[in-house]
Amino acid sequence: MAIIINLDVIMAKRKIGTTELSEKIGITPANLSILKNNKAKAIRFSTLDALCKALDCQPADILAYDEEKV
């Protein structure tokens, strides 16, 4: 898939763990791990909104497009 999820990078920059972030945004650590490990097939806008609020970032900080990964 050409969409890359850079959640692990942002989490490392913000020094926040999976458990803490999952509690802040209201999803399970397992679902957050799926996003973090770039295994997700979709993401809800409400989840993206919560991530951006919790991590003080923009959607483009989390999501990237890499044409070569198509």
trRosetta pair geometry for C-beta under 8 A, 3 or more apart (Angstrom, degrees):
i j d omega theta_ij theta_ji phi_ij phi_ji
1 69 6.5 -3 90 132 34 115
1 70 7.9 6 -156 -111 21 43
2 65 5.7 24 142 -160 100 75
2 66 5.6 -156 -162 67 68 57
2 67 6.0 20 -144 -105 128 29
2 68 8.0 130 -123 50 90 33
2 69 4.8 151 -109 75 50 95
2 70 4.7 3 -64 -73 114 74
3 63 6.2 -25 -167 -160 100 99
3 64 7.4 143 -160 76 52 43
3 65 6.1 -30 -101 -100 58 66
4 38 6.5 -24 -151 -123 60 128
4 63 7.3 137 75 -161 54 48
4 64 4.4 -23 63 67 104 96
4 65 7.3 -174 16 -83 85 15
4 66 5.4 47 -24 -4 122 115
4 69 6.9 126 -58 3 99 166
5 35 5.8 -128 166 -179 156 70
5 36 7.4 -127 121 -114 121 16
5 38 4.9 179 44 -99 98 71
5 40 6.5 58 -32 37 157 115
5 43 7.8 131 -102 -46 129 142
5 62 6.4 -10 -154 165 71 80
5 63 6.3 -23 -105 -100 60 63
6 9 4.5 -33 178 33 93 121
6 10 6.1 95 120 -21 87 95
6 61 6.9 -114 82 153 123 51
6 62 5.8 -163 60 -153 80 31
6 63 7.3 -153 18 -65 88 14
6 64 5.9 55 -25 -6 118 113
7 10 5.8 -58 -148 40 35 108
7 11 6.0 36 155 -21 69 108
7 32 8.0 -152 151 -174 150 77
7 35 5.4 48 1 132 163 97
7 36 4.7 -105 93 -106 120 60
7 51 7.1 -67 -120 -157 110 140
7 62 5.6 30 -78 -147 72 95
8 11 5.7 -54 -143 38 30 113
8 12 6.4 31 156 -20 63 105
8 36 5.0 96 -65 -171 86 88
8 37 7.5 70 -51 -76 127 43
9 12 5.9 -56 -152 35 29 110
9 13 6.5 28 152 -18 64 106
10 13 5.6 -54 -148 37 33 112
10 14 6.2 16 157 -6 67 111
10 55 5.3 41 152 -177 122 147
10 57 5.7 -59 -145 -29 134 168
10 61 5.7 92 -92 142 127 107
10 62 6.0 -41 -12 -90 151 74
11 14 6.0 -65 -143 48 28 101
11 16 5.3 -102 -154 69 77 84
11 17 7.4 89 177 -105 118 15
11 18 7.5 24 -161 -70 156 58
11 21 6.4 -67 -118 -43 113 154
11 36 6.9 -10 -2 -123 148 116
11 55 7.2 -77 -82 -111 56 126
12 15 7.2 26 -175 -76 33 44
14 55 5.4 -124 -38 -144 162 82
14 56 7.5 144 -110 40 128 94
16 20 5.3 -122 -168 86 87 124
16 21 5.1 98 138 -58 120 102
16 54 7.8 174 152 148 171 104
16 55 7.2 -133 34 -103 146 84
17 20 4.9 89 58 14 81 103
17 21 6.8 -157 91 -3 38 92
18 21 6.1 -64 -144 42 25 105
18 22 6.0 25 161 -21 65 111
18 29 5.2 82 141 -148 108 96
18 32 5.4 154 -158 105 89 127
18 33 6.0 29 -146 -72 144 83
18 36 6.6 -74 -102 -25 107 161
19 22 5.9 -57 -144 35 25 110
19 23 6.5 24 157 -17 61 107
19 29 5.6 -13 -94 -94 59 129
20 23 6.0 -60 -155 36 28 110
20 24 6.5 27 151 -20 64 108
21 24 5.5 -55 -148 35 35 113
21 25 6.2 5 165 2 70 111
21 32 6.2 147 98 -156 107 151
21 51 7.8 36 -178 -123 116 76
21 54 6.1 118 -144 138 80 144
21 55 7.6 19 -128 -65 119 97
22 25 6.5 -69 -140 49 26 91
22 26 7.9 -143 171 30 54 7
22 27 5.6 -95 -148 78 81 67
22 28 6.2 -11 -169 153 132 16
22 29 4.5 -113 -15 -79 168 59
22 31 7.6 126 -129 61 113 85
22 32 4.5 -118 -84 -15 100 147
23 26 7.7 32 -174 -69 25 39
24 50 7.7 158 121 169 80 100
24 54 4.5 115 126 -127 132 131
25 32 7.6 124 60 -92 125 119
25 47 6.8 73 162 -148 127 66
25 50 3.9 115 -145 141 98 123
25 51 6.0 16 -105 -70 153 56
25 53 7.9 141 -102 63 91 99
25 54 5.3 -82 -62 -24 98 149
26 50 6.7 -95 33 -152 97 160
27 31 4.7 -95 163 81 115 128
27 32 5.6 138 94 -53 111 88
27 47 6.4 33 -47 -124 143 111
27 50 7.9 139 -15 89 105 148
28 31 4.7 93 58 8 86 99
28 32 6.9 -151 94 -3 45 86
29 32 5.5 -56 -145 41 35 113
29 33 6.1 43 153 -26 67 105
30 33 5.6 -52 -150 32 29 115
30 34 6.8 36 150 -23 61 99
31 34 5.6 -45 -153 27 37 115
31 35 6.9 35 149 -13 63 101
32 35 5.7 -54 -156 38 37 111
32 36 6.0 37 149 -22 69 110
33 36 5.4 -53 -138 40 33 114
33 37 6.0 17 165 -7 67 112
34 37 6.4 -65 -140 46 21 98
34 39 4.8 -93 -159 74 70 106
34 40 5.1 102 135 -69 96 81
35 38 7.9 29 174 -70 32 29
35 39 7.8 -86 -58 49 16 71
35 40 4.9 19 -96 -34 59 137
35 43 6.5 77 -115 -99 115 116
35 47 7.8 -155 -79 151 153 134
40 43 5.8 51 144 -61 148 88
43 47 5.5 -119 -176 78 86 124
43 48 5.5 92 135 -55 120 100
44 47 4.4 94 62 3 89 102
44 48 7.0 -156 95 -3 48 84
45 48 5.4 -53 -145 40 37 114
45 49 6.1 45 152 -24 67 104
46 49 5.6 -49 -146 35 30 116
46 50 6.4 31 153 -18 62 105
47 50 5.7 -53 -147 37 32 111
47 51 6.3 35 152 -20 65 105
48 51 5.6 -52 -147 35 31 113
48 52 6.4 31 155 -19 64 106
48 59 5.8 29 175 -112 122 104
48 62 7.0 -175 -142 75 88 151
48 63 7.9 -13 -130 -28 124 124
49 52 5.9 -56 -149 36 28 110
49 53 6.4 26 154 -16 64 107
50 53 5.8 -55 -147 37 31 111
50 54 6.1 25 158 -14 66 111
51 54 5.9 -61 -142 42 27 106
51 55 5.8 -3 168 7 66 118
51 57 7.7 -42 134 58 82 106
51 62 6.1 63 125 -88 137 159
52 55 6.4 -68 -131 53 21 92
52 56 7.7 69 170 -105 54 8
52 57 5.6 -115 -137 73 66 66
52 58 6.4 33 -137 -123 118 17
52 59 6.1 -43 -76 -60 131 62
52 61 7.9 124 -116 47 84 113
52 62 7.2 -104 -76 -13 80 132
53 56 7.5 13 -176 -71 25 47
55 61 7.7 -157 116 100 126 134
55 62 7.7 112 67 -69 152 112
57 61 3.9 -95 175 61 122 152
57 62 6.6 121 109 -38 131 91
58 61 5.0 111 57 -9 69 99
58 62 7.9 -152 98 3 46 84
59 62 5.9 -67 -158 42 41 104
59 63 5.7 -12 164 24 81 112
60 63 6.5 -68 -116 63 31 77
60 64 7.4 73 -168 -84 63 65
66 69 4.4 63 93 -2 106 115
67 70 6.1 -20 -174 -18 49 114
